[in-house]
């Protein structure tokens, strides 16, 4: 009995630790998934800095107790719950989950929590549709490149314009003389 209680305490501490470093927590109903399928989901999520944890709802309730940031997750705790705890690439993690869902057709996304807000299924899907960090960086780099190119062209034209203006003045002075 004591060992089981210790195990539960360890699971709760691990959940608290994982949540403390996560940006987003998503709750899915994983009923019907095989061990191999859960392993596949975990492998897909790994590159995005996401941990897929299967835990009892009561243990997650205890883990978020008194934590306003994660408390809203309790509204999604029912049945067989797996938790996607996203640390880094939120969009990439959700896209990886969606790809897995299309392949397995066995899980159901219940909702999520981000910055103390409960997110509906539609909210989570909207986040998944946002560009990834890499895409955003590429867009910003492209915009900066475009501005830099225009600036360089503009700067190069200044001496030419100045030279033309000086030549025009010189020409007028010659004509006047």
C-alpha atoms as an extended CHARMM CRD file, in Angstrom:
* protein
*
       177  EXT
         1         1  UNK       CA              0.0000000000        0.0000000000        0.0000000000  PROA      1               0.0000000000
         2         2  UNK       CA              2.7330000000        2.4710000000        0.9660000000  PROA      2               0.0000000000
         3         3  UNK       CA              4.6240000000        1.8470000000       -2.2560000000  PROA      3               0.0000000000
         4         4  UNK       CA              1.5390000000        2.6020000000       -4.3640000000  PROA      4               0.0000000000
         5         5  UNK       CA              1.0680000000        5.8610000000       -2.4560000000  PROA      5               0.0000000000
         6         6  UNK       CA              4.7320000000        6.7200000000       -3.0880000000  PROA      6               0.0000000000
         7         7  UNK       CA              4.2610000000        5.9380000000       -6.7820000000  PROA      7               0.0000000000
         8         8  UNK       CA              1.2200000000        8.2110000000       -6.9310000000  PROA      8               0.0000000000
         9         9  UNK       CA              3.1210000000       11.0190000000       -5.2010000000  PROA      9               0.0000000000
        10        10  UNK       CA              6.0020000000       10.5710000000       -7.6670000000  PROA      10              0.0000000000
        11        11  UNK       CA              3.5820000000       10.7170000000      -10.6340000000  PROA      11              0.0000000000
        12        12  UNK       CA              1.9620000000       13.9010000000       -9.2430000000  PROA      12              0.0000000000
        13        13  UNK       CA              5.4030000000       15.5150000000       -8.7550000000  PROA      13              0.0000000000
        14        14  UNK       CA              6.4210000000       14.5670000000      -12.2940000000  PROA      14              0.0000000000
        15        15  UNK       CA              3.1760000000       16.0370000000      -13.6760000000  PROA      15              0.0000000000
        16        16  UNK       CA              3.7760000000       19.2660000000      -11.7250000000  PROA      16              0.0000000000
        17        17  UNK       CA              7.3580000000       19.4410000000      -13.0150000000  PROA      17              0.0000000000
        18        18  UNK       CA              6.3130000000       18.8170000000      -16.6360000000  PROA      18              0.0000000000
        19        19  UNK       CA              3.5140000000       21.3860000000      -16.4000000000  PROA      19              0.0000000000
        20        20  UNK       CA              5.8810000000       23.9880000000      -14.9330000000  PROA      20              0.0000000000
        21        21  UNK       CA              7.9480000000       23.9080000000      -18.1430000000  PROA      21              0.0000000000
        22        22  UNK       CA              5.0270000000       23.6060000000      -20.5860000000  PROA      22              0.0000000000
        23        23  UNK       CA              3.3580000000       26.3010000000      -22.6810000000  PROA      23              0.0000000000
        24        24  UNK       CA              0.3020000000       24.2260000000      -23.5090000000  PROA      24              0.0000000000
        25        25  UNK       CA             -1.4010000000       21.1230000000      -22.1230000000  PROA      25              0.0000000000
        26        26  UNK       CA             -3.8000000000       19.1830000000      -24.3500000000  PROA      26              0.0000000000
        27        27  UNK       CA             -6.1250000000       16.4410000000      -23.1210000000  PROA      27              0.0000000000
        28        28  UNK       CA             -6.9870000000       13.6010000000      -25.4740000000  PROA      28              0.0000000000
        29        29  UNK       CA             -9.1600000000       10.5370000000      -25.0310000000  PROA      29              0.0000000000
        30        30  UNK       CA             -6.8320000000        7.7010000000      -25.9360000000  PROA      30              0.0000000000
        31        31  UNK       CA             -9.3060000000        4.8320000000      -25.4350000000  PROA      31              0.0000000000
        32        32  UNK       CA             -8.6540000000        2.0300000000      -27.8980000000  PROA      32              0.0000000000
        33        33  UNK       CA             -5.0040000000        2.8740000000      -28.5950000000  PROA      33              0.0000000000
        34        34  UNK       CA             -2.5150000000        0.0380000000      -28.4200000000  PROA      34              0.0000000000
        35        35  UNK       CA              0.8410000000        0.3890000000      -26.6670000000  PROA      35              0.0000000000
        36        36  UNK       CA              2.4760000000        0.4860000000      -30.1300000000  PROA      36              0.0000000000
        37        37  UNK       CA              0.1890000000        3.3610000000      -31.1930000000  PROA      37              0.0000000000
        38        38  UNK       CA              0.9310000000        5.3730000000      -28.0310000000  PROA      38              0.0000000000
        39        39  UNK       CA              4.6400000000        4.7680000000      -28.6780000000  PROA      39              0.0000000000
        40        40  UNK       CA              4.1470000000        6.0040000000      -32.2570000000  PROA      40              0.0000000000
        41        41  UNK       CA              2.4070000000        9.1590000000      -30.9700000000  PROA      41              0.0000000000
        42        42  UNK       CA              5.2370000000        9.7910000000      -28.5030000000  PROA      42              0.0000000000
        43        43  UNK       CA              7.8370000000        9.4000000000      -31.2830000000  PROA      43              0.0000000000
        44        44  UNK       CA              5.9690000000       11.8700000000      -33.4990000000  PROA      44              0.0000000000
        45        45  UNK       CA              5.7960000000       14.4110000000      -30.6580000000  PROA      45              0.0000000000
        46        46  UNK       CA              9.3960000000       14.0580000000      -29.4730000000  PROA      46              0.0000000000
        47        47  UNK       CA             10.9970000000       16.4470000000      -32.0450000000  PROA      47              0.0000000000
        48        48  UNK       CA              8.5500000000       19.1900000000      -30.9700000000  PROA      48              0.0000000000
        49        49  UNK       CA              9.5780000000       19.0660000000      -27.3040000000  PROA      49              0.0000000000
        50        50  UNK       CA              6.2920000000       17.4860000000      -26.2680000000  PROA      50              0.0000000000
        51        51  UNK       CA              5.7020000000       14.7730000000      -23.7120000000  PROA      51              0.0000000000
        52        52  UNK       CA              2.7200000000       12.4350000000      -24.0070000000  PROA      52              0.0000000000
        53        53  UNK       CA              1.7540000000       11.2510000000      -20.5280000000  PROA      53              0.0000000000
        54        54  UNK       CA             -0.9620000000        8.7920000000      -19.6070000000  PROA      54              0.0000000000
        55        55  UNK       CA             -2.1110000000        9.4110000000      -16.0350000000  PROA      55              0.0000000000
        56        56  UNK       CA             -5.2080000000        8.9540000000      -13.9270000000  PROA      56              0.0000000000
        57        57  UNK       CA             -7.5010000000       11.9730000000      -13.9180000000  PROA      57              0.0000000000
        58        58  UNK       CA             -7.4100000000       12.1060000000      -10.0970000000  PROA      58              0.0000000000
        59        59  UNK       CA             -3.6180000000       12.4390000000      -10.1570000000  PROA      59              0.0000000000
        60        60  UNK       CA             -3.7940000000       15.2960000000      -12.6820000000  PROA      60              0.0000000000
        61        61  UNK       CA             -6.4510000000       16.9720000000      -10.5010000000  PROA      61              0.0000000000
        62        62  UNK       CA             -4.0690000000       16.7930000000       -7.5400000000  PROA      62              0.0000000000
        63        63  UNK       CA             -1.1580000000       18.0560000000       -9.6810000000  PROA      63              0.0000000000
        64        64  UNK       CA             -3.0320000000       21.2080000000      -10.7880000000  PROA      64              0.0000000000
        65        65  UNK       CA             -4.7210000000       21.9070000000       -7.4500000000  PROA      65              0.0000000000
        66        66  UNK       CA             -4.1120000000       25.5290000000       -6.4670000000  PROA      66              0.0000000000
        67        67  UNK       CA             -2.3020000000       26.3120000000       -9.7500000000  PROA      67              0.0000000000
        68        68  UNK       CA             -4.4100000000       28.9560000000      -11.5170000000  PROA      68              0.0000000000
        69        69  UNK       CA             -2.3990000000       28.4990000000      -14.7180000000  PROA      69              0.0000000000
        70        70  UNK       CA             -3.3670000000       24.8210000000      -15.1300000000  PROA      70              0.0000000000
        71        71  UNK       CA             -6.5750000000       24.5510000000      -13.0400000000  PROA      71              0.0000000000
        72        72  UNK       CA             -8.8790000000       24.8560000000      -16.1110000000  PROA      72              0.0000000000
        73        73  UNK       CA             -7.6670000000       21.4210000000      -17.2920000000  PROA      73              0.0000000000
        74        74  UNK       CA            -10.0000000000       19.7840000000      -14.7580000000  PROA      74              0.0000000000
        75        75  UNK       CA            -13.0150000000       20.4220000000      -17.0210000000  PROA      75              0.0000000000
        76        76  UNK       CA            -11.5420000000       17.9630000000      -19.5640000000  PROA      76              0.0000000000
        77        77  UNK       CA            -10.7560000000       15.1510000000      -17.0840000000  PROA      77              0.0000000000
        78        78  UNK       CA            -13.0640000000       12.2230000000      -17.7430000000  PROA      78              0.0000000000
        79        79  UNK       CA            -12.6240000000        8.7220000000      -19.1060000000  PROA      79              0.0000000000
        80        80  UNK       CA             -9.2320000000        7.6220000000      -20.4730000000  PROA      80              0.0000000000
        81        81  UNK       CA             -7.0070000000       10.6890000000      -20.5320000000  PROA      81              0.0000000000
        82        82  UNK       CA             -3.6100000000       11.2230000000      -22.0840000000  PROA      82              0.0000000000
        83        83  UNK       CA             -1.8990000000       14.5730000000      -21.7470000000  PROA      83              0.0000000000
        84        84  UNK       CA              0.2420000000       16.2570000000      -24.3730000000  PROA      84              0.0000000000
        85        85  UNK       CA              2.5050000000       18.6220000000      -22.4560000000  PROA      85              0.0000000000
        86        86  UNK       CA              4.0240000000       20.9930000000      -25.0080000000  PROA      86              0.0000000000
        87        87  UNK       CA              7.2250000000       22.7970000000      -24.0350000000  PROA      87              0.0000000000
        88        88  UNK       CA              8.5620000000       24.2790000000      -27.2850000000  PROA      88              0.0000000000
        89        89  UNK       CA              6.9060000000       24.0350000000      -30.6920000000  PROA      89              0.0000000000
        90        90  UNK       CA              3.1730000000       24.3680000000      -30.0110000000  PROA      90              0.0000000000
        91        91  UNK       CA              2.0910000000       24.4210000000      -33.6700000000  PROA      91              0.0000000000
        92        92  UNK       CA              4.4300000000       21.5660000000      -34.6010000000  PROA      92              0.0000000000
        93        93  UNK       CA              3.1800000000       19.4460000000      -31.6960000000  PROA      93              0.0000000000
        94        94  UNK       CA             -0.4600000000       19.9530000000      -32.6320000000  PROA      94              0.0000000000
        95        95  UNK       CA              0.2620000000       19.1930000000      -36.2920000000  PROA      95              0.0000000000
        96        96  UNK       CA              2.1080000000       15.9950000000      -35.2420000000  PROA      96              0.0000000000
        97        97  UNK       CA             -0.9160000000       14.9890000000      -33.1380000000  PROA      97              0.0000000000
        98        98  UNK       CA             -3.3050000000       15.7440000000      -36.0260000000  PROA      98              0.0000000000
        99        99  UNK       CA             -1.2030000000       13.5980000000      -38.3840000000  PROA      99              0.0000000000
       100       100  UNK       CA             -1.2850000000       10.7760000000      -35.8360000000  PROA      100             0.0000000000
       101       101  UNK       CA             -5.0570000000       11.1890000000      -35.4190000000  PROA      101             0.0000000000
       102       102  UNK       CA             -5.5900000000       10.9700000000      -39.1950000000  PROA      102             0.0000000000
       103       103  UNK       CA             -3.5670000000        7.7510000000      -39.2700000000  PROA      103             0.0000000000
       104       104  UNK       CA             -5.1040000000        6.0610000000      -36.1990000000  PROA      104             0.0000000000
       105       105  UNK       CA             -8.6250000000        7.5840000000      -36.1220000000  PROA      105             0.0000000000
       106       106  UNK       CA             -8.8720000000        6.3900000000      -32.5100000000  PROA      106             0.0000000000
       107       107  UNK       CA             -8.2240000000        9.4170000000      -30.3140000000  PROA      107             0.0000000000
       108       108  UNK       CA            -10.3950000000       12.4010000000      -29.5550000000  PROA      108             0.0000000000
       109       109  UNK       CA             -9.0990000000       15.8140000000      -28.5800000000  PROA      109             0.0000000000
       110       110  UNK       CA            -11.0950000000       17.1310000000      -25.5990000000  PROA      110             0.0000000000
       111       111  UNK       CA             -9.4500000000       20.5050000000      -25.1760000000  PROA      111             0.0000000000
       112       112  UNK       CA             -6.4300000000       22.1920000000      -23.7220000000  PROA      112             0.0000000000
       113       113  UNK       CA             -5.0790000000       24.8520000000      -21.4130000000  PROA      113             0.0000000000
       114       114  UNK       CA             -2.7230000000       27.6980000000      -22.2560000000  PROA      114             0.0000000000
       115       115  UNK       CA             -1.8220000000       30.6600000000      -20.0340000000  PROA      115             0.0000000000
       116       116  UNK       CA             -4.6170000000       29.8740000000      -17.5820000000  PROA      116             0.0000000000
       117       117  UNK       CA             -7.3070000000       29.6340000000      -20.2680000000  PROA      117             0.0000000000
       118       118  UNK       CA             -9.3360000000       26.5860000000      -21.1650000000  PROA      118             0.0000000000
       119       119  UNK       CA             -9.2180000000       25.9900000000      -24.9170000000  PROA      119             0.0000000000
       120       120  UNK       CA            -11.9820000000       24.2530000000      -26.8160000000  PROA      120             0.0000000000
       121       121  UNK       CA            -11.3030000000       21.6850000000      -29.5010000000  PROA      121             0.0000000000
       122       122  UNK       CA            -11.7490000000       24.4780000000      -32.1020000000  PROA      122             0.0000000000
       123       123  UNK       CA             -9.3130000000       26.7650000000      -30.2350000000  PROA      123             0.0000000000
       124       124  UNK       CA             -6.6670000000       24.0470000000      -30.2580000000  PROA      124             0.0000000000
       125       125  UNK       CA             -7.2310000000       23.4130000000      -33.9780000000  PROA      125             0.0000000000
       126       126  UNK       CA             -6.8780000000       27.1550000000      -34.6740000000  PROA      126             0.0000000000
       127       127  UNK       CA             -3.5120000000       27.1600000000      -32.8700000000  PROA      127             0.0000000000
       128       128  UNK       CA             -2.4430000000       24.1640000000      -34.9710000000  PROA      128             0.0000000000
       129       129  UNK       CA             -3.1520000000       26.1890000000      -38.1190000000  PROA      129             0.0000000000
       130       130  UNK       CA             -0.7560000000       28.9690000000      -37.0820000000  PROA      130             0.0000000000
       131       131  UNK       CA              2.6400000000       29.0080000000      -38.8360000000  PROA      131             0.0000000000
       132       132  UNK       CA              5.4710000000       27.2080000000      -37.0230000000  PROA      132             0.0000000000
       133       133  UNK       CA              8.3220000000       29.0870000000      -35.3590000000  PROA      133             0.0000000000
       134       134  UNK       CA             10.5640000000       28.1890000000      -38.3290000000  PROA      134             0.0000000000
       135       135  UNK       CA              8.0030000000       29.4810000000      -40.8350000000  PROA      135             0.0000000000
       136       136  UNK       CA              7.6290000000       32.7350000000      -38.8960000000  PROA      136             0.0000000000
       137       137  UNK       CA             11.4080000000       33.1740000000      -38.7040000000  PROA      137             0.0000000000
       138       138  UNK       CA             11.6900000000       32.5780000000      -42.4450000000  PROA      138             0.0000000000
       139       139  UNK       CA              8.9450000000       35.1570000000      -43.0930000000  PROA      139             0.0000000000
       140       140  UNK       CA             10.6580000000       37.7060000000      -40.8430000000  PROA      140             0.0000000000
       141       141  UNK       CA             14.0480000000       37.0150000000      -42.4740000000  PROA      141             0.0000000000
       142       142  UNK       CA             12.4410000000       37.4600000000      -45.8980000000  PROA      142             0.0000000000
       143       143  UNK       CA             10.8690000000       40.7530000000      -44.8320000000  PROA      143             0.0000000000
       144       144  UNK       CA             14.1700000000       41.9960000000      -43.3750000000  PROA      144             0.0000000000
       145       145  UNK       CA             15.9850000000       40.9570000000      -46.5650000000  PROA      145             0.0000000000
       146       146  UNK       CA             13.4400000000       42.8480000000      -48.6650000000  PROA      146             0.0000000000
       147       147  UNK       CA             13.8230000000       45.9970000000      -46.5580000000  PROA      147             0.0000000000
       148       148  UNK       CA             17.6280000000       45.7000000000      -46.6130000000  PROA      148             0.0000000000
       149       149  UNK       CA             17.6330000000       45.3270000000      -50.4050000000  PROA      149             0.0000000000
       150       150  UNK       CA             15.3820000000       48.3740000000      -50.8720000000  PROA      150             0.0000000000
       151       151  UNK       CA             17.5320000000       50.3560000000      -48.4440000000  PROA      151             0.0000000000
       152       152  UNK       CA             20.7300000000       49.3830000000      -50.2750000000  PROA      152             0.0000000000
       153       153  UNK       CA             19.2270000000       50.3560000000      -53.6420000000  PROA      153             0.0000000000
       154       154  UNK       CA             18.0190000000       53.6420000000      -52.1510000000  PROA      154             0.0000000000
       155       155  UNK       CA             21.4390000000       54.4090000000      -50.6590000000  PROA      155             0.0000000000
       156       156  UNK       CA             23.1520000000       53.5840000000      -53.9670000000  PROA      156             0.0000000000
       157       157  UNK       CA             20.8560000000       55.9950000000      -55.7850000000  PROA      157             0.0000000000
       158       158  UNK       CA             21.6800000000       58.9170000000      -53.4760000000  PROA      158             0.0000000000
       159       159  UNK       CA             25.2060000000       59.5520000000      -54.9150000000  PROA      159             0.0000000000
       160       160  UNK       CA             23.8960000000       59.2200000000      -58.4770000000  PROA      160             0.0000000000
       161       161  UNK       CA             21.0750000000       61.6980000000      -57.7460000000  PROA      161             0.0000000000
       162       162  UNK       CA             23.5030000000       64.0320000000      -56.0210000000  PROA      162             0.0000000000
       163       163  UNK       CA             25.9350000000       63.8040000000      -58.9500000000  PROA      163             0.0000000000
       164       164  UNK       CA             23.1180000000       64.5760000000      -61.4140000000  PROA      164             0.0000000000
       165       165  UNK       CA             22.0390000000       67.5590000000      -59.3210000000  PROA      165             0.0000000000
       166       166  UNK       CA             25.6050000000       68.9210000000      -59.1560000000  PROA      166             0.0000000000
       167       167  UNK       CA             26.0190000000       68.3880000000      -62.9080000000  PROA      167             0.0000000000
       168       168  UNK       CA             22.7560000000       70.2310000000      -63.5760000000  PROA      168             0.0000000000
       169       169  UNK       CA             23.9260000000       73.1690000000      -61.4700000000  PROA      169             0.0000000000
       170       170  UNK       CA             27.3040000000       73.1570000000      -63.2320000000  PROA      170             0.0000000000
       171       171  UNK       CA             25.5660000000       73.0560000000      -66.6380000000  PROA      171             0.0000000000
       172       172  UNK       CA             23.3310000000       76.0010000000      -65.6950000000  PROA      172             0.0000000000
       173       173  UNK       CA             26.3470000000       77.9860000000      -64.5290000000  PROA      173             0.0000000000
       174       174  UNK       CA             28.1310000000       77.2790000000      -67.8670000000  PROA      174             0.0000000000
       175       175  UNK       CA             25.0760000000       78.4150000000      -69.8030000000  PROA      175             0.0000000000
       176       176  UNK       CA             24.8220000000       81.5590000000      -67.7200000000  PROA      176             0.0000000000
       177       177  UNK       CA             28.5180000000       82.3690000000      -68.2230000000  PROA      177             0.0000000000
